[in-house]
């Protein structure tokens, strides 16, 4: 009887020690991930901690941000845990950190089993997550950052994270009903974000101000945006706007008259595109 009690006590102590070690390592892993997200400089100390945690920093990774919304804190807390567990179950090499109450940051292995970059595979995986967890009480939006090819031994995770952040921001603003946003779809709008705090932005605003003053209901700006989004193809633009091609040509000619820019001229076309995307 005494031996059984002693065994139970030792088992309990062993379990408690293991739990403390697990918690300690989990905390260290979060610190390591945070360091990788915010710094391009990987110190020898960081490398040592990564080795201790059995994390291979030379393995290429892509950063994804998973943003969650719910009306109740209980649902948010419960589902956030489920999302984390699901991500780890899908791939044990996934690194996940809770960046805020509503956001998880995922550092996923970038390459597939053939050591190839396959964006569609990441999109499919995150779509499976959305299908698995989302319901009327809990919604998920994801953003996939830029895959930065390695030019040295350590992948540039910080750049992938920064592009994922701005992809989520721009994607939600432009397509609020869309669930998955990809950096490659927003490269130019993302780069134009930097213009919003510069004197160059004021120059671009002069172009759009003329159009805005003559376009109170926004029809011309929406037409121009749709035209660019459809690669300046008249047929697909007219179909998207549900108007006749002649009506489209009339609107485009009206835009030319208002802005003084020639849509047949490449430089004018690019200038109008930049001006539109810096505000749209």
C-alpha positions as CSV (number, residue, x, y, z in Angstrom):
1,X,0.0,0.0,0.0
2,X,2.8,2.3,0.9
3,X,4.6,1.6,-2.4
4,X,1.5,2.4,-4.3
5,X,1.1,5.7,-2.6
6,X,4.8,6.5,-3.2
7,X,4.4,5.6,-6.9
8,X,1.4,7.9,-7.2
9,X,3.2,10.8,-5.5
10,X,6.3,10.3,-7.8
11,X,4.0,10.1,-10.9
12,X,2.2,13.3,-9.8
13,X,5.5,15.1,-9.3
14,X,6.8,13.8,-12.6
15,X,3.7,15.0,-14.4
16,X,3.9,18.4,-12.7
17,X,7.5,18.8,-13.7
18,X,6.7,17.8,-17.3
19,X,3.8,20.3,-17.3
20,X,6.1,23.1,-16.1
21,X,8.7,22.3,-18.7
22,X,6.1,22.2,-21.4
23,X,4.7,25.6,-20.3
24,X,8.2,27.0,-20.2
25,X,9.1,25.7,-23.7
26,X,5.8,27.0,-25.0
27,X,6.6,30.5,-23.6
28,X,10.1,30.3,-25.2
29,X,8.6,29.3,-28.5
30,X,6.3,32.4,-28.5
31,X,9.2,34.6,-27.7
32,X,11.3,33.1,-30.5
33,X,8.4,33.5,-33.0
34,X,7.9,37.1,-32.0
35,X,11.6,37.8,-32.5
36,X,11.5,36.2,-36.0
37,X,8.4,38.3,-37.0
38,X,9.9,41.6,-36.0
39,X,13.6,41.3,-36.8
40,X,15.5,40.4,-39.9
41,X,18.7,40.0,-37.9
42,X,19.1,36.5,-36.5
43,X,21.6,36.4,-33.7
44,X,23.7,33.5,-32.6
45,X,21.6,33.5,-29.4
46,X,18.4,33.2,-31.3
47,X,19.9,30.2,-33.2
48,X,20.9,28.5,-30.0
49,X,17.3,28.9,-28.5
50,X,15.9,27.6,-31.8
51,X,18.2,24.5,-31.5
52,X,17.1,24.0,-27.9
53,X,13.4,24.1,-29.0
54,X,14.1,21.8,-31.9
55,X,13.0,24.4,-34.5
56,X,14.9,24.5,-37.8
57,X,15.3,28.2,-38.7
58,X,16.9,27.3,-42.1
59,X,13.6,25.8,-43.3
60,X,11.7,28.2,-45.6
61,X,8.4,29.5,-44.1
62,X,5.5,31.6,-45.1
63,X,3.5,33.8,-42.7
64,X,-0.2,33.8,-42.6
65,X,-2.5,35.9,-40.3
66,X,-5.7,34.4,-39.1
67,X,-8.2,37.0,-37.9
68,X,-11.3,35.8,-35.9
69,X,-14.5,37.5,-35.0
70,X,-17.2,36.5,-32.5
71,X,-19.9,38.3,-30.5
72,X,-19.0,36.4,-27.4
73,X,-15.7,36.1,-25.5
74,X,-16.5,32.5,-24.6
75,X,-16.9,31.4,-28.2
76,X,-13.8,33.4,-29.2
77,X,-11.6,31.8,-26.5
78,X,-12.9,28.2,-27.3
79,X,-12.6,28.5,-31.1
80,X,-9.2,30.1,-30.9
81,X,-7.9,27.1,-29.1
82,X,-9.5,24.8,-31.6
83,X,-8.0,26.7,-34.5
84,X,-4.5,26.4,-32.9
85,X,-5.0,22.7,-32.3
86,X,-6.2,22.2,-35.9
87,X,-3.2,24.0,-37.4
88,X,-0.7,21.9,-35.4
89,X,-2.6,18.7,-36.2
90,X,-2.4,19.5,-39.9
91,X,1.4,19.9,-39.8
92,X,3.6,19.4,-36.7
93,X,6.1,21.9,-38.3
94,X,3.6,24.7,-38.1
95,X,4.5,27.4,-35.6
96,X,1.5,29.3,-34.2
97,X,1.4,32.4,-31.9
98,X,-1.6,34.3,-30.5
99,X,-0.7,37.8,-31.6
100,X,-3.8,39.5,-30.1
101,X,-7.2,38.5,-28.8
102,X,-8.5,38.2,-32.3
103,X,-5.4,37.2,-34.3
104,X,-3.2,34.2,-34.7
105,X,0.0,34.3,-36.7
106,X,1.0,31.1,-38.4
107,X,4.5,30.3,-39.6
108,X,4.0,27.4,-42.0
109,X,6.6,25.5,-43.9
110,X,6.7,27.2,-47.3
111,X,7.6,24.3,-49.5
112,X,5.6,21.1,-50.3
113,X,6.7,17.5,-50.1
114,X,8.6,18.0,-53.4
115,X,10.5,21.0,-52.0
116,X,8.5,23.3,-54.4
117,X,6.6,26.5,-53.6
118,X,2.9,25.9,-54.1
119,X,0.7,28.8,-53.2
120,X,-2.5,26.9,-54.1
121,X,-1.7,24.3,-51.5
122,X,-1.6,27.0,-48.7
123,X,-4.8,28.5,-50.0
124,X,-6.5,25.1,-50.0
125,X,-5.3,24.4,-46.5
126,X,-6.6,27.7,-45.0
127,X,-9.9,27.3,-46.9
128,X,-10.3,23.9,-45.2
129,X,-9.7,25.6,-41.9
130,X,-12.4,28.2,-42.6
131,X,-14.9,25.5,-43.7
132,X,-14.1,23.5,-40.6
133,X,-14.5,26.2,-38.0
134,X,-16.7,29.0,-39.3
135,X,-20.4,29.3,-38.4
136,X,-22.8,32.2,-37.8
137,X,-21.3,32.9,-34.4
138,X,-17.6,32.7,-35.4
139,X,-16.0,34.1,-38.6
140,X,-12.5,33.8,-39.9
141,X,-10.5,35.9,-42.4
142,X,-7.0,34.9,-43.5
143,X,-4.1,36.7,-45.2
144,X,-1.1,35.0,-46.8
145,X,2.1,37.0,-46.9
146,X,4.8,37.0,-49.5
147,X,7.0,34.0,-49.8
148,X,10.6,35.4,-49.7
149,X,13.0,33.1,-51.4
150,X,16.2,32.5,-49.4
151,X,19.4,34.1,-50.5
152,X,21.2,33.1,-47.4
153,X,20.9,30.4,-44.7
154,X,18.0,32.0,-42.8
155,X,14.6,32.8,-44.4
156,X,13.2,36.3,-44.2
157,X,10.2,35.7,-42.0
158,X,9.9,39.4,-40.9
159,X,9.2,40.5,-44.5
160,X,6.6,37.8,-45.0
161,X,4.9,38.9,-41.8
162,X,4.9,42.6,-42.8
163,X,3.3,41.7,-46.2
164,X,0.7,39.5,-44.5
165,X,-0.3,42.4,-42.2
166,X,-0.8,44.9,-45.0
167,X,-2.5,42.3,-47.2
168,X,-5.1,41.7,-44.5
169,X,-5.6,45.4,-44.1
170,X,-5.9,46.2,-47.8
171,X,-7.9,43.0,-48.5
172,X,-10.5,43.7,-45.9
173,X,-10.9,47.3,-47.1
174,X,-11.3,46.3,-50.8
175,X,-13.1,43.0,-50.5
176,X,-14.8,42.9,-47.1
177,X,-16.8,39.8,-47.9
178,X,-13.8,37.8,-49.1
179,X,-12.3,35.2,-46.6
180,X,-8.8,34.7,-48.1
181,X,-6.5,37.5,-49.1
182,X,-3.2,36.8,-50.9
183,X,-0.3,39.2,-51.1
184,X,0.2,38.6,-54.9
185,X,-3.3,39.9,-55.5
186,X,-2.5,43.3,-53.9
187,X,1.1,44.0,-54.7
188,X,0.5,47.4,-56.3
189,X,-2.2,48.6,-53.8
190,X,0.1,47.6,-51.0
191,X,3.0,49.5,-52.4
192,X,0.7,52.5,-52.9
193,X,-0.1,52.5,-49.2
194,X,3.2,54.2,-48.6
195,X,2.1,57.1,-50.8
196,X,-0.7,58.0,-48.3
197,X,1.7,59.9,-46.0
198,X,3.8,61.7,-48.6
199,X,3.7,64.9,-50.7
200,X,3.4,62.7,-53.8
201,X,-0.1,61.7,-52.6
202,X,-1.2,65.3,-52.8
203,X,-0.2,65.4,-56.5
204,X,-2.1,62.3,-57.2
205,X,-5.1,63.7,-55.2
206,X,-5.3,66.6,-57.7
207,X,-6.1,64.1,-60.5
208,X,-8.7,62.3,-58.5
209,X,-10.3,65.5,-57.1
210,X,-11.2,66.5,-60.6
211,X,-12.9,63.2,-61.2
212,X,-14.6,63.2,-57.8
213,X,-16.1,66.7,-58.3
214,X,-17.6,65.7,-61.7
215,X,-18.7,62.2,-60.4
216,X,-20.9,62.7,-57.4
217,X,-22.5,59.3,-57.5
218,X,-19.2,57.5,-58.1
219,X,-20.2,55.8,-61.3
220,X,-17.1,57.0,-63.3
221,X,-14.7,56.0,-60.6
222,X,-16.3,52.6,-60.2
223,X,-16.2,52.1,-64.0
224,X,-12.5,53.0,-64.1
225,X,-11.7,50.7,-61.2
226,X,-13.6,47.8,-62.9
227,X,-11.8,48.5,-66.2
228,X,-8.4,48.3,-64.5
229,X,-9.4,45.2,-62.5
230,X,-10.4,43.5,-65.8
231,X,-7.1,44.3,-67.4
232,X,-8.6,47.1,-69.5
233,X,-10.6,44.6,-71.5
234,X,-13.8,46.3,-72.7
235,X,-16.0,43.2,-73.1
236,X,-15.3,41.8,-69.6
237,X,-15.6,45.2,-68.0
238,X,-19.0,45.9,-69.7
239,X,-20.2,42.5,-68.6
240,X,-19.1,43.1,-65.0
241,X,-20.8,46.4,-64.9
242,X,-23.8,45.0,-66.8
243,X,-23.8,47.8,-69.4
244,X,-23.4,48.0,-73.2
245,X,-19.9,48.5,-74.6
246,X,-21.0,51.8,-76.1
247,X,-22.0,53.0,-72.6
248,X,-18.5,51.9,-71.3
249,X,-16.8,53.8,-74.1
250,X,-18.9,56.9,-73.3
251,X,-17.8,56.7,-69.6
252,X,-14.2,56.2,-70.4
253,X,-14.2,59.2,-72.8
254,X,-15.9,61.2,-70.1
255,X,-13.0,60.3,-67.7
256,X,-10.5,61.5,-70.3
257,X,-12.3,64.8,-70.7
258,X,-12.4,65.4,-66.9
259,X,-8.9,64.4,-66.1
260,X,-7.1,65.5,-69.2
261,X,-5.3,62.2,-69.4
262,X,-5.2,60.0,-72.5
263,X,-6.2,56.4,-71.9
264,X,-4.3,55.4,-75.1
265,X,-1.1,56.8,-73.7
266,X,0.8,54.4,-71.5
267,X,2.3,57.0,-69.1
268,X,-1.1,58.7,-68.6
269,X,-2.8,55.3,-68.1
270,X,-0.2,54.4,-65.4
271,X,-0.6,57.8,-63.7
272,X,-4.4,57.4,-63.6
273,X,-4.0,53.9,-62.3
274,X,-1.7,55.0,-59.5
275,X,-3.9,58.0,-58.6
276,X,-7.0,55.7,-58.5
277,X,-5.4,53.0,-56.4
278,X,-3.9,55.5,-53.9
279,X,-7.4,56.4,-52.8
280,X,-9.7,53.6,-53.8
